[in-house]
Structure formats: structure tokens, C-alpha cells
């Protein structure tokens, strides 16, 4: 089997209340990674804005924009100019009162190859996303591009094995997670370590269970709570890439912006799946309970 090497780039950035500055940082990162040979470049979740969901504030819906819109036009132009595929998460205004957390995939010619609307929407202290985002309605459908079939998911989706599996069953060659996750600054060091390790482990497990590489791009830095009611959020960076056996390939630092470009051999999934044939041995005749919220006895 001939190798299919893909150079994947991640832009790990911090975000401010200045949309233009955030977008400029994203575009500079794309340009830098393209200069290092990256063919596929991913940005962090909601990269063009501060994370809005620490509070419930209806004024923040003004940050949302249509797709296509100003941000997608800028990203489209960059993808076309540099000849790269770009994955970016955006606050989509679909209609008045209807908004999504949407990942758009831009082809090398600048066209939008496809979109994915975040399916799993959290509602936790500091992550009040249900106030802002309607759950996605496009399903778990990979996006076909010139660099491969991409299984794009967003942040909270990364905790769900069902989402990764459905992308794999639909032929995804790579799982991609734009992300915004961090600590409550009041958490002690032991709790921080438990959360961070769980986040790493669950996504490495998706790689192993599906025989696919996984790439994760997280934001980084401290963002205050605009309401002043909580200590804010410390996003933990550590954007990373693992191979189809969950093997660690590369990661960015936890505490500063960075770009990361890594070569991935997509052809490894075939021999890995031959030796670990999880798809072959699935008991699809016995999984009916997965369609229930809970199996009451």
C-alpha cells in the first residue's frame, strides 16, 4: 500500500474582544503553516471571538454571522490564495433567533466544501451553550475534500464515542475537533490534572476504537467572565495529533499560542484495522439499547 502523507496544521490561539485582531491572528497562522507545507489547517472553536458562553447575554448574538459571510469570505480567500484546505468553527446566524456553532470546511479553491453543525450542546457553569446554539441538524456526515474525507466534530462532541464511530462508519479518514476547553481557575491542581488527562484519553480512545488519526485544536489563554460573577476560564491549549493506534505524534504547549505542522500517514489506518478489526467484530444486532436514553430495569 502506497503511503498517503498529509501535512496537518493547527493554529492554537488566544482570543480577545477584537474580532479583526482575532481573525488576523487566524489568517497569519494559516499563512505560516502553509509556508511550512501544511495542506490541511484547522483553527480552534469560535476562533474569531471571545468564548461567549461564560454568561447568558442576548447582546452576544450580535457576534453571529451568516455562512457565507464576512469571516468565511476572508477564510475562503486565504484558502484559495495559499492552496490549502481550512477547517474553521464559526458562530452561525441561520435566521433570526436561530444560531449554530458551525464548522465550515474550505477547499483549496476557496469554495465551501461542506459544513458541520455542532450536535452535542453543553449547559454547565461557564459553558452555557444551550442559550446560544441550536443543536446541529446535518448529522454526522464527513466532508469530502481534495486531501481526504474529513470527520469534523466540535468540542463537546469529542466526549461522545457515538459521534466518532458514526463519522468512521461514513468513511472519514481523519477525525478533527476544533475546541474551546479549559479550567475554572478555582480548581485545584489535582482536579485540573484529572480533567486534562480525561480529555486526552477520551480522544486517543476514539483514534484507537476507529483506527483513525485524530487532530484537536484548542484555544489557549485566560478569558474573564464579562459578568464578573465567576473567576473566568483558563483555556488549556495542548492542541495535539495522535495516530490510528492512539500513539502520540505531536502537541502544542498548554499556556501559549502556537502553530503546529505534522505529517500524518493516512494509509496506516488500513493495516491497523486489519490487526484490530473492531468494525468487523461489532455486534450491530445487539446494540438496540444505544437508541434509548437509559435502560431502566
Number of C-alpha atoms within 10 A of each C-alpha: 7 7 10 14 14 18 19 22 28 31 29 34 23 25 24 16 12 12 16 13 14 20 18 14 20 24 19 14 24 28 18 17 25 22 11 14 16 24 23 28 27 26 29 30 27 24 28 28 21 19 23 21 21 22 20 16 13 9 7 12 18 9 15 18 19 15 18 12 12 11 18 22 15 14 25 24 18 22 29 17 13 18 17 26 30 26 29 25 29 25 26 24 21 14 10 7 10 12 22 26 25 25 26 25 30 27 23 24 18 23 17 22 18 18 20 24 26 25 23 21 22 17 12 11 12 20 19 17 23 16 16 22 25 19 18 17 11 11 13 23 22 25 19 17 17 13 18 17 19 22 27 31 28 28 23 17 20 22 17 13 15 14 21 28 20 17 24 26 14 13 17 24 24 26 26 23 27 30 27 22 19 22 19 16 15 12 10 10 9 9 13 17 13 10 13 16 11 13 14 15 14 15 26 23 17 26 27 22 21 30 28 29 28 28 26 27 31 30 33 28 19 19 19 15 17 13 12 9 10 16 16 20 23 18 23 21 28 23 27 22 30 22 23 29 22 21 14 12 14 16 21 21 15 18 16 16 20 20 20 22 23 20 17 21 16 18 17 20 19 15 13 16 19 12 9 16 15 14 16 10 8 10 9 9 6 8 9 8 9 10 8 8 7 8 8 5 3
